[in-house]
């Protein structure tokens, strides 16, 4: 039931990506207000991720996951009655709180499941992507058939379904009571080079997703693809990610000898840089498939590396630091790409960003030796 609970919660998350911006637009919010509505919570999510990871270590991932489900229920009900900018912003903050708590909790729970860790994390990531895609797609039909209020009611119901499925999951190991501060565990974790190195890998792994919700659609539109065609092409990135998560989990290895993060980083960089080279559906589709697969494999790598470099009682906090890499990528990638596109043009911007991603991948090639040299994972 753990995977079904994650599927349901991510279905609700996918709904919010479509219904919330359209609802804000229908209420007459300006472009600046809509931008702030989505930009400010992203900044808030980074520190909230750390709080969620710390409490996961204290009270267990299952309780945090169940609380996240109720936050989704509360947000759905709130949006049903929300009017105006400030009420919408309050609803967005509740959703951000739900996301910030859910990610480190479920990642930590997946590492506790019986079986091979890479396989279980791969299944979780595949379920995550599937739920988000299906939720976004079906939300459009719900809006067209029933309108905003009913769709927000469905969102609240999805949160209840996720909660009920979460109740059927197995509780994790008992946590020992602690006398230190909630955030005190982060400083010792940051002393380990492997943890800092894994945050770098997380940053690069999130880059394609950041582009898929910002500048990938703009590039395809500038090439003359209609909305439907662009949507199908963009779905290939998610398809590549799902396939990689299901197929390569058992093969991902950590340690200084493996070239896994370097190969994945080069694939991501090459796919981004080569994407605008040919204005033809076949090479574009291939690049999007590869960038999805490469980023998914890199995500698995940093999750496994962090899990192996941390003790069970601090794993939620350690994985939350990986989530920080994701959050920083989601914030900085659209900003960098926007500046490049404004100054040099959209196509040139992709070439430059691909080159920067390649430099980042080569930096990871050096950093993996630095991270593992003379150090060992905590016992």
Secondary structure, 3 states (H helix, E strand, C coil): CHHHHHHHHHHHHHHHHHHHHHHHHHCCCCHHHHHHHHHHHHHHHHHHHHHHHHHHHHHCHHHHHHHHHHHHHHHHHHHHHCCCHHHHHHHHHHHHHHHHHHHHHHHHHHHCCCCCHHHHHHHHHHHHHHHHHHHHHHHHHHHHHHCHHHHHHHHHHHHHHHHHHHHCCCCCCCCCCCCCCCCCHHHHHHCCHHHHHHHHHHHHHHHHHHHHCCHHHHHHHHCCCCHHHHHHHHHHHHHHHHHHHHHCHHHCCCCCCCCHHHHHHHHHHHHHHHCCCCCCHHHHHHHHHHHHHHHHHHHHHHHHHHHHCCCHHHHHHHHHHHHHHHHHHHHHHHHHHHHHHHHHCHHHHHHHHHHHHHHHHHHHHHHHHHHHCCCCCCC
